[in-house]
Amino acid sequence: MARGNPIDSVKGFGVTFKQIFKKPITQQYPEYKRPVYPRFRGRHRLHVHENGLEKCVGCSLCAAACPADCIRVVAAENTADNRVSAGERYARIYEINMSRCIFCGYCELACPFDAITLGNEYEISEYSRDDLIYTKDMLLAEPIKKVPVADRDLYDTPIPYYQEHS
Amino acid sequence: MSATELVTVTVDGREVHVPPGTGLVETALAAGVEIPVFCYEPRLGAAVGACRMCLCEIEGMPKLQAACTLTATNGMIVRTAQTSERAAEGQEATLEFILVNHPLDCPVCDKGGECPLQDLTFRWGPGNTRMTFPKRTFEKPIPISPAIALDRERCILCYRCTRFSESVAEDGQLVALNRGAESVIATFEDEPYLAPFSGNVIELCPVGALTSTQYRFEARPWEIQNVPTVCGLCPVGCNIQATTREGKVKRILSRNHPEVDEGWLCDKGRFAFTHLRARDRIADPLRRVRRRGFDVLSWDDALGEAAELLMQAQGRIVTALSGSETVEQAYALGRLMRAGLGAHTGVLPEETSPALDAFRLPLSAIRDAELEPVAERAPIVELWVKAARRQGAQVEQAGDALEGCRRLADKRNALGKSLRESERAILIWSGEEGAGGAHLAALAKELGFAGKPASGAFHLPCTPNGRGIADAWAAASDDEGPNPEPIGLLFVSGDEAAADPNVRALAERAERVIVNAMFQGLAVGWADLVLPGTSYLERDGTYVNLEGRLQRLRRAVIPPAPDELAWISKLAERFAVEVSPHASAVFAEVSERIYDGLPFGEVGEEAPLRTRSEAPAPQLPSEPAAEGKGLRLVRYRPLFSGPAVERVPELQFQRPAPEVELSPGDAGRRGIAPGETVTVTHNGTSLQLRARITKSLREGIVRIAAEHAGELGGTVEVAK
């Protein structure tokens, strides 16, 4: 047993004791949702052009960039009666396995058409793993739950927010 | 080679010694320096220097030179882009110029990720473009054939495809239209590119201008696995890569074996793989039920049923082989039938003769020969023969093969004489009456080829592995047995056998029939029990090609049903015969008996040709007696035929038309003009076919593709 100075122990308990009189910073999570950082990387979104055509052309570059290998793209050709995207090809199947995704954002970086971005949605737990495979329709749709996002201006300051507020 | 025969070239300050005549690109490679190229491809004949990517500075020449068009000469000092700023600037300018009109649709393009233009631009090109004008556009994609799509926007005019068409396949159908900046690649007169080797241009194209319609948007290079295997659709046995994605074959690429295929593939080998996903593919065992058609069985029930059928036949079993089984599969089946059940009768798809082993040569020897009488053609062999002719070899059509043999063996014949004198003469025989090459072997022996290592003979069989299965079946047991009469059970192995009219005729005489086939169309209707079959892309094992080369098949995809070896081994267990379900173990057993104990692992990715062996004297069958008057009918199996080709929509246009080929003399005598509908009669049955006049056909012979010949045979009469 290492013998220390008993005064040090008292000092240590002193720190603990001081906290008792401070207001707790616990946030009641489901009731209160703390605004996320504006560039927080959550659930993916697929985007469409203004004319309704999908931006994604099914090039699989996101799948190539993905370190978790969670994206599966199967492409097909646009036809006159079935025009889905702006280019020659489109993604017939676009799936992201959210249980494997590590939310690194490489897919977003790799995308040559800005078709995929990471949104702010983070409440994506499910009871079944199968439900965590997001299909193209799910990714194209607006997320149902809205996540509060912190004011961008708060963060785009010369001195970072965390330096000022900690 | 002695040092005096080499020339010394300095590339970027490094000295290399190469034989004179070596191209500068290869010379630089020997010095460890890469010269980037697009249009240069030695297999396409003389270099054209079209793309200017290989610009180099050469001492003594004022301007930059295209290295691919130059050959090494003594004392040459070459400076590539790595040491010469001028060359680097030239290459960068070339790439910038190529990219002026090249669309940057790499994410959409099928070539993206395996594109030489992408790679070379990344490594040697300018980082940015100065081009601000809109790029040139064309209508796209243009289907130049059902299997190939052309995108003119992406074309960089390297002329690889037109050079292939002109000087390798010699079909001349792909041409460069217009001049200068207006040049585009097109098919002659905008007709579809109908040629047996058209698919090779897809692989030659250094950009995404010529793409396969089957592979269009199917996969990207980082999502695929390439499995090195061997094509199992014809006896040449071209080496291929099967590209698979998510457990499906997506395309077939060539895997250059310089002695077998030189990197070319025929369209059948390249495009026929989609038969794996044919709509009538059988995935479960089926049993015939009276009045209800067929019932799906579980594998346990099916094996029980099969064992019972085999038992009931009491050894009166005939096994019909199709020639597309692997050596292992045929051996395992032979063990089950012959050792387990004492049923020694096997119907082989064709005759084979071991006598030709004494005249074994690699296929590439055809190109280097100086004299070759050819009876007929097979896919890749045809390219080798064309290459030989380009190199100045004398290629003779011997016409009717049997007759031709007799003629060549005659010493007074001019050709027969020069064949005896030549050191590099090659005999090629195809067609069904060659007695498996026995006639050819006898001829080669008489011509004295045994002592000439560069002279040889090739017999082109009809089935991919006829020789292999014949040997394996023979090796399965040392006993012999009488032919059963009546036949208790006919076991049909493989689709080709199931499609064979002779086998169907046997089935009429058999009490029960078990069919092992891939497609419902071939199995249902005459079988009591159907066991699902697999294709060459779904098996492990070995094939023996027409040279006698033992080549390794690798499983590219998992078949929808267990493969043949698996259930043969289970069935054999019930009859107390031990057969391994693994190809390697079965091969070890076969190899012991017929391949001198060659280990499975040594049948490598690029299989060597076994050396010539002392072969038994050819056993000549008695010649068929000439039948009556009239024209002799030759039923031939065209390249684009068979159960696999019938199930590939892209290849339908390549299939033979219902035609009868006549010699000009015979047609003239009967007043038949090309394209006319004629009636072909034999023994009271007649068929309406279109007439075609073929100059190379000898008089007295007509040719009809087997699939259109119906029940015709022997001698026929043709009339308007």
Chai-1 contact restraints between the chains, C-beta under 6 A:
chainA,res_idxA,chainB,res_idxB,connection_type,confidence,min_distance_angstrom,max_distance_angstrom,comment,restraint_id
A,V57,B,P107,contact,1.0,0.0,6.0,A-B,restraint_1
A,V57,B,V108,contact,1.0,0.0,6.0,A-B,restraint_2
A,C59,B,P107,contact,1.0,0.0,6.0,A-B,restraint_3
A,S60,B,R220,contact,1.0,0.0,6.0,A-B,restraint_4
A,A64,B,W222,contact,1.0,0.0,6.0,A-B,restraint_5
A,A75,B,F217,contact,1.0,0.0,6.0,A-B,restraint_6
A,E77,B,F217,contact,1.0,0.0,6.0,A-B,restraint_7
A,G87,B,V108,contact,1.0,0.0,6.0,A-B,restraint_8
A,E88,B,V108,contact,1.0,0.0,6.0,A-B,restraint_9
A,R89,B,V108,contact,1.0,0.0,6.0,A-B,restraint_10
A,R89,B,F217,contact,1.0,0.0,6.0,A-B,restraint_11
A,P112,B,P107,contact,1.0,0.0,6.0,A-B,restraint_12
